[in-house]
Amino acid sequence: MLNKKLLSATYVALMVIGLAACDKQGPAERAGEKLDNATERAGEKMDNAAEKAGDKMEAAGDKIKDKTD
């Protein structure tokens, strides 16, 4: 009975230690997070640039339409 309780307590302690270790980020996790953030910012900048280009093309189209009317 004592061995079973000791084994169970040891197992629980190892699980707690294992879960606590998961909270700490290593260098690879930090690098991956930085890469994810950089990729997201680049995507946002590309979206903004595409939107501005579309606005300029629409304005140019309006000018051409005005000149041909």
KOLGU-4560 file (N, C-alpha, C; in nm, 3 decimals, padded with zeros to 5 digits):
<recs>
<n_xx: 00.083 n_yy: -00.118 n_zz: 00.000 ca_xx: 00.000 ca_yy: 00.000 ca_zz: 00.000 c_xx: 00.087 c_yy: 00.125 c_zz: 00.000 mol: A seq: 1 type: MET>
<n_xx: 00.192 n_yy: 00.123 n_zz: 00.083 ca_xx: 00.282 ca_yy: 00.238 ca_zz: 00.091 c_xx: 00.356 c_yy: 00.259 c_zz: -00.040 mol: A seq: 2 type: LEU>
<n_xx: 00.398 n_yy: 00.150 n_zz: -00.104 ca_xx: 00.466 ca_yy: 00.160 ca_zz: -00.232 c_xx: 00.375 c_yy: 00.219 c_zz: -00.339 mol: A seq: 3 type: ASN>
<n_xx: 00.249 n_yy: 00.182 n_zz: -00.338 ca_xx: 00.154 ca_yy: 00.234 ca_zz: -00.435 c_xx: 00.133 c_yy: 00.384 c_zz: -00.416 mol: A seq: 4 type: LYS>
<n_xx: 00.123 n_yy: 00.428 n_zz: -00.290 ca_xx: 00.107 ca_yy: 00.571 ca_zz: -00.262 c_xx: 00.232 c_yy: 00.648 c_zz: -00.300 mol: A seq: 5 type: LYS>
<n_xx: 00.348 n_yy: 00.592 n_zz: -00.271 ca_xx: 00.474 ca_yy: 00.657 ca_zz: -00.304 c_xx: 00.491 c_yy: 00.668 c_zz: -00.455 mol: A seq: 6 type: LEU>
<n_xx: 00.456 n_yy: 00.562 n_zz: -00.526 ca_xx: 00.463 ca_yy: 00.563 ca_zz: -00.672 c_xx: 00.366 c_yy: 00.666 c_zz: -00.731 mol: A seq: 7 type: LEU>
<n_xx: 00.247 n_yy: 00.674 n_zz: -00.676 ca_xx: 00.148 ca_yy: 00.772 ca_zz: -00.723 c_xx: 00.196 c_yy: 00.915 c_zz: -00.695 mol: A seq: 8 type: SER>
<n_xx: 00.250 n_yy: 00.940 n_zz: -00.579 ca_xx: 00.300 ca_yy: 01.073 ca_zz: -00.544 c_xx: 00.416 c_yy: 01.113 c_zz: -00.634 mol: A seq: 9 type: ALA>
<n_xx: 00.505 n_yy: 01.016 n_zz: -00.663 ca_xx: 00.618 ca_yy: 01.043 ca_zz: -00.751 c_xx: 00.569 c_yy: 01.076 c_zz: -00.891 mol: A seq: 10 type: THR>
<n_xx: 00.472 n_yy: 01.001 n_zz: -00.939 ca_xx: 00.415 ca_yy: 01.026 ca_zz: -01.071 c_xx: 00.353 c_yy: 01.165 c_zz: -01.079 mol: A seq: 11 type: TYR>
<n_xx: 00.276 n_yy: 01.202 n_zz: -00.980 ca_xx: 00.213 ca_yy: 01.334 ca_zz: -00.977 c_xx: 00.319 c_yy: 01.444 c_zz: -00.974 mol: A seq: 12 type: VAL>
<n_xx: 00.423 n_yy: 01.425 n_zz: -00.893 ca_xx: 00.530 ca_yy: 01.526 ca_zz: -00.885 c_xx: 00.600 c_yy: 01.542 c_zz: -01.019 mol: A seq: 13 type: ALA>
<n_xx: 00.627 n_yy: 01.432 n_zz: -01.087 ca_xx: 00.691 ca_yy: 01.440 ca_zz: -01.219 c_xx: 00.600 c_yy: 01.510 c_zz: -01.320 mol: A seq: 14 type: LEU>
<n_xx: 00.472 n_yy: 01.486 n_zz: -01.313 ca_xx: 00.378 ca_yy: 01.553 ca_zz: -01.404 c_xx: 00.377 c_yy: 01.703 c_zz: -01.380 mol: A seq: 15 type: MET>
<n_xx: 00.376 n_yy: 01.743 n_zz: -01.254 ca_xx: 00.376 ca_yy: 01.886 ca_zz: -01.220 c_xx: 00.504 c_yy: 01.952 c_zz: -01.270 mol: A seq: 16 type: VAL>
<n_xx: 00.617 n_yy: 01.887 n_zz: -01.249 ca_xx: 00.745 ca_yy: 01.942 ca_zz: -01.296 c_xx: 00.746 c_yy: 01.950 c_zz: -01.448 mol: A seq: 17 type: ILE>
<n_xx: 00.694 n_yy: 01.847 n_zz: -01.512 ca_xx: 00.688 ca_yy: 01.847 ca_zz: -01.659 c_xx: 00.602 c_yy: 01.959 c_zz: -01.713 mol: A seq: 18 type: GLY>
<n_xx: 00.490 n_yy: 01.982 n_zz: -01.652 ca_xx: 00.401 ca_yy: 02.090 ca_zz: -01.697 c_xx: 00.461 c_yy: 02.226 c_zz: -01.670 mol: A seq: 19 type: LEU>
<n_xx: 00.531 n_yy: 02.241 n_zz: -01.560 ca_xx: 00.595 ca_yy: 02.369 ca_zz: -01.529 c_xx: 00.705 c_yy: 02.400 c_zz: -01.629 mol: A seq: 20 type: ALA>
<n_xx: 00.774 n_yy: 02.298 n_zz: -01.676 ca_xx: 00.881 ca_yy: 02.318 ca_zz: -01.773 c_xx: 00.826 c_yy: 02.362 c_zz: -01.909 mol: A seq: 21 type: ALA>
<n_xx: 00.704 n_yy: 02.328 n_zz: -01.939 ca_xx: 00.645 ca_yy: 02.365 ca_zz: -02.068 c_xx: 00.620 c_yy: 02.515 c_zz: -02.080 mol: A seq: 22 type: CYS>
<n_xx: 00.610 n_yy: 02.584 n_zz: -01.969 ca_xx: 00.583 ca_yy: 02.727 ca_zz: -01.974 c_xx: 00.703 c_yy: 02.807 c_zz: -02.020 mol: A seq: 23 type: ASP>
<n_xx: 00.821 n_yy: 02.755 n_zz: -02.003 ca_xx: 00.942 ca_yy: 02.828 ca_zz: -02.039 c_xx: 00.969 c_yy: 02.814 c_zz: -02.188 mol: A seq: 24 type: LYS>
<n_xx: 00.992 n_yy: 02.927 n_zz: -02.256 ca_xx: 01.023 ca_yy: 02.925 ca_zz: -02.397 c_xx: 01.173 c_yy: 02.918 c_zz: -02.416 mol: A seq: 25 type: GLN>
<n_xx: 01.214 n_yy: 02.832 n_zz: -02.504 ca_xx: 01.355 ca_yy: 02.822 ca_zz: -02.539 c_xx: 01.386 c_yy: 02.915 c_zz: -02.655 mol: A seq: 26 type: GLY>
<n_xx: 01.511 n_yy: 02.917 n_zz: -02.698 ca_xx: 01.550 ca_yy: 03.006 ca_zz: -02.808 c_xx: 01.476 c_yy: 02.976 c_zz: -02.938 mol: A seq: 27 type: PRO>
<n_xx: 01.448 n_yy: 02.850 n_zz: -02.965 ca_xx: 01.377 ca_yy: 02.816 ca_zz: -03.089 c_xx: 01.234 c_yy: 02.869 c_zz: -03.086 mol: A seq: 28 type: ALA>
<n_xx: 01.168 n_yy: 02.859 n_zz: -02.972 ca_xx: 01.031 ca_yy: 02.910 ca_zz: -02.960 c_xx: 01.027 c_yy: 03.061 c_zz: -02.974 mol: A seq: 29 type: GLU>
<n_xx: 01.124 n_yy: 03.129 n_zz: -02.912 ca_xx: 01.129 ca_yy: 03.276 ca_zz: -02.924 c_xx: 01.157 c_yy: 03.317 c_zz: -03.068 mol: A seq: 30 type: ARG>
<n_xx: 01.248 n_yy: 03.248 n_zz: -03.134 ca_xx: 01.279 ca_yy: 03.279 ca_zz: -03.274 c_xx: 01.158 c_yy: 03.255 c_zz: -03.362 mol: A seq: 31 type: ALA>
<n_xx: 01.087 n_yy: 03.147 n_zz: -03.337 ca_xx: 00.966 ca_yy: 03.118 ca_zz: -03.414 c_xx: 00.859 c_yy: 03.223 c_zz: -03.394 mol: A seq: 32 type: GLY>
<n_xx: 00.845 n_yy: 03.268 n_zz: -03.271 ca_xx: 00.746 ca_yy: 03.373 ca_zz: -03.242 c_xx: 00.783 c_yy: 03.504 c_zz: -03.313 mol: A seq: 33 type: GLU>
<n_xx: 00.912 n_yy: 03.537 n_zz: -03.311 ca_xx: 00.957 ca_yy: 03.658 ca_zz: -03.381 c_xx: 00.933 c_yy: 03.646 c_zz: -03.531 mol: A seq: 34 type: LYS>
<n_xx: 00.958 n_yy: 03.528 n_zz: -03.586 ca_xx: 00.934 ca_yy: 03.505 ca_zz: -03.728 c_xx: 00.786 c_yy: 03.517 c_zz: -03.761 mol: A seq: 35 type: LEU>
<n_xx: 00.701 n_yy: 03.462 n_zz: -03.677 ca_xx: 00.557 ca_yy: 03.474 ca_zz: -03.697 c_xx: 00.513 c_yy: 03.620 c_zz: -03.696 mol: A seq: 36 type: ASP>
<n_xx: 00.564 n_yy: 03.697 n_zz: -03.601 ca_xx: 00.528 ca_yy: 03.838 ca_zz: -03.592 c_xx: 00.577 c_yy: 03.915 c_zz: -03.714 mol: A seq: 37 type: ASN>
<n_xx: 00.700 n_yy: 03.888 n_zz: -03.758 ca_xx: 00.755 ca_yy: 03.957 ca_zz: -03.875 c_xx: 00.674 c_yy: 03.924 c_zz: -04.000 mol: A seq: 38 type: ALA>
<n_xx: 00.635 n_yy: 03.798 n_zz: -04.014 ca_xx: 00.555 ca_yy: 03.756 ca_zz: -04.129 c_xx: 00.419 c_yy: 03.825 c_zz: -04.127 mol: A seq: 39 type: THR>
<n_xx: 00.360 n_yy: 03.835 n_zz: -04.011 ca_xx: 00.229 ca_yy: 03.901 ca_zz: -04.000 c_xx: 00.240 c_yy: 04.049 c_zz: -04.036 mol: A seq: 40 type: GLU>
<n_xx: 00.344 n_yy: 04.116 n_zz: -03.987 ca_xx: 00.363 ca_yy: 04.259 ca_zz: -04.019 c_xx: 00.388 c_yy: 04.277 c_zz: -04.168 mol: A seq: 41 type: ARG>
<n_xx: 00.467 n_yy: 04.189 n_zz: -04.228 ca_xx: 00.493 ca_yy: 04.199 ca_zz: -04.371 c_xx: 00.365 c_yy: 04.181 c_zz: -04.451 mol: A seq: 42 type: ALA>
<n_xx: 00.283 n_yy: 04.087 n_zz: -04.409 ca_xx: 00.154 ca_yy: 04.065 ca_zz: -04.477 c_xx: 00.064 c_yy: 04.187 c_zz: -04.467 mol: A seq: 43 type: GLY>
<n_xx: 00.062 n_yy: 04.251 n_zz: -04.350 ca_xx: -00.019 ca_yy: 04.371 ca_zz: -04.332 c_xx: 00.032 c_yy: 04.484 c_zz: -04.422 mol: A seq: 44 type: GLU>
<n_xx: 00.164 n_yy: 04.498 n_zz: -04.433 ca_xx: 00.220 ca_yy: 04.602 ca_zz: -04.519 c_xx: 00.188 c_yy: 04.576 c_zz: -04.665 mol: A seq: 45 type: LYS>
<n_xx: 00.191 n_yy: 04.449 n_zz: -04.704 ca_xx: 00.158 ca_yy: 04.416 ca_zz: -04.843 c_xx: 00.011 c_yy: 04.445 c_zz: -04.870 mol: A seq: 46 type: MET>
<n_xx: -00.074 n_yy: 04.416 n_zz: -04.776 ca_xx: -00.217 ca_yy: 04.445 ca_zz: -04.792 c_xx: -00.240 c_yy: 04.595 c_zz: -04.808 mol: A seq: 47 type: ASP>
<n_xx: -00.172 n_yy: 04.674 n_zz: -04.725 ca_xx: -00.185 ca_yy: 04.819 ca_zz: -04.733 c_xx: -00.134 c_yy: 04.872 c_zz: -04.867 mol: A seq: 48 type: ASN>
<n_xx: -00.020 n_yy: 04.819 n_zz: -04.913 ca_xx: 00.035 ca_yy: 04.863 ca_zz: -05.041 c_xx: -00.059 c_yy: 04.827 c_zz: -05.156 mol: A seq: 49 type: ALA>
<n_xx: -00.116 n_yy: 04.708 n_zz: -05.151 ca_xx: -00.209 ca_yy: 04.666 ca_zz: -05.256 c_xx: -00.334 c_yy: 04.754 c_zz: -05.256 mol: A seq: 50 type: ALA>
<n_xx: -00.381 n_yy: 04.789 n_zz: -05.138 ca_xx: -00.499 ca_yy: 04.875 ca_zz: -05.128 c_xx: -00.469 c_yy: 05.014 c_zz: -05.184 mol: A seq: 51 type: GLU>
<n_xx: -00.353 n_yy: 05.069 n_zz: -05.152 ca_xx: -00.315 ca_yy: 05.201 ca_zz: -05.204 c_xx: -00.299 c_yy: 05.196 c_zz: -05.356 mol: A seq: 52 type: LYS>
<n_xx: -00.237 n_yy: 05.089 n_zz: -05.407 ca_xx: -00.222 ca_yy: 05.076 ca_zz: -05.552 c_xx: -00.359 c_yy: 05.067 c_zz: -05.619 mol: A seq: 53 type: ALA>
<n_xx: -00.450 n_yy: 04.992 n_zz: -05.559 ca_xx: -00.585 ca_yy: 04.982 ca_zz: -05.614 c_xx: -00.656 c_yy: 05.116 c_zz: -05.615 mol: A seq: 54 type: GLY>
<n_xx: -00.638 n_yy: 05.194 n_zz: -05.508 ca_xx: -00.699 ca_yy: 05.327 ca_zz: -05.503 c_xx: -00.643 c_yy: 05.417 c_zz: -05.613 mol: A seq: 55 type: ASP>
<n_xx: -00.512 n_yy: 05.411 n_zz: -05.634 ca_xx: -00.449 ca_yy: 05.493 ca_zz: -05.739 c_xx: -00.494 c_yy: 05.450 c_zz: -05.877 mol: A seq: 56 type: LYS>
<n_xx: -00.509 n_yy: 05.319 n_zz: -05.898 ca_xx: -00.556 ca_yy: 05.271 ca_zz: -06.028 c_xx: -00.700 c_yy: 05.314 c_zz: -06.052 mol: A seq: 57 type: MET>
<n_xx: -00.780 n_yy: 05.311 n_zz: -05.949 ca_xx: -00.919 ca_yy: 05.355 ca_zz: -05.962 c_xx: -00.925 c_yy: 05.504 c_zz: -05.994 mol: A seq: 58 type: GLU>
<n_xx: -00.842 n_yy: 05.583 n_zz: -05.928 ca_xx: -00.838 ca_yy: 05.727 ca_zz: -05.955 c_xx: -00.791 c_yy: 05.754 c_zz: -06.098 mol: A seq: 59 type: ALA>
<n_xx: -00.691 n_yy: 05.678 n_zz: -06.143 ca_xx: -00.643 ca_yy: 05.694 ca_zz: -06.281 c_xx: -00.753 c_yy: 05.657 c_zz: -06.380 mol: A seq: 60 type: ALA>
<n_xx: -00.826 n_yy: 05.552 n_zz: -06.351 ca_xx: -00.937 ca_yy: 05.511 ca_zz: -06.437 c_xx: -01.045 c_yy: 05.619 c_zz: -06.443 mol: A seq: 61 type: GLY>
<n_xx: -01.073 n_yy: 05.681 n_zz: -06.329 ca_xx: -01.171 ca_yy: 05.789 ca_zz: -06.326 c_xx: -01.126 c_yy: 05.908 c_zz: -06.411 mol: A seq: 62 type: ASP>
<n_xx: -00.996 n_yy: 05.940 n_zz: -06.404 ca_xx: -00.943 ca_yy: 06.051 ca_zz: -06.485 c_xx: -00.955 c_yy: 06.021 c_zz: -06.633 mol: A seq: 63 type: LYS>
<n_xx: -00.923 n_yy: 05.898 n_zz: -06.670 ca_xx: -00.933 ca_yy: 05.859 ca_zz: -06.813 c_xx: -01.078 c_yy: 05.867 c_zz: -06.856 mol: A seq: 64 type: ILE>
<n_xx: -01.169 n_yy: 05.822 n_zz: -06.775 ca_xx: -01.312 ca_yy: 05.825 ca_zz: -06.808 c_xx: -01.359 c_yy: 05.970 c_zz: -06.825 mol: A seq: 65 type: LYS>
<n_xx: -01.313 n_yy: 06.060 n_zz: -06.735 ca_xx: -01.350 ca_yy: 06.200 ca_zz: -06.743 c_xx: -01.298 c_yy: 06.264 c_zz: -06.872 mol: A seq: 66 type: ASP>
<n_xx: -01.177 n_yy: 06.228 n_zz: -06.913 ca_xx: -01.117 ca_yy: 06.285 ca_zz: -07.034 c_xx: -01.184 c_yy: 06.236 c_zz: -07.161 mol: A seq: 67 type: LYS>
<n_xx: -01.236 n_yy: 06.114 n_zz: -07.158 ca_xx: -01.297 ca_yy: 06.057 ca_zz: -07.278 c_xx: -01.444 c_yy: 06.088 c_zz: -07.291 mol: A seq: 68 type: THR>
<n_xx: -01.504 n_yy: 06.144 n_zz: -07.189 ca_xx: -01.648 ca_yy: 06.178 ca_zz: -07.196 c_xx: -01.671 c_yy: 06.304 c_zz: -07.272 mol: A seq: 69 type: ASP>
</recs>
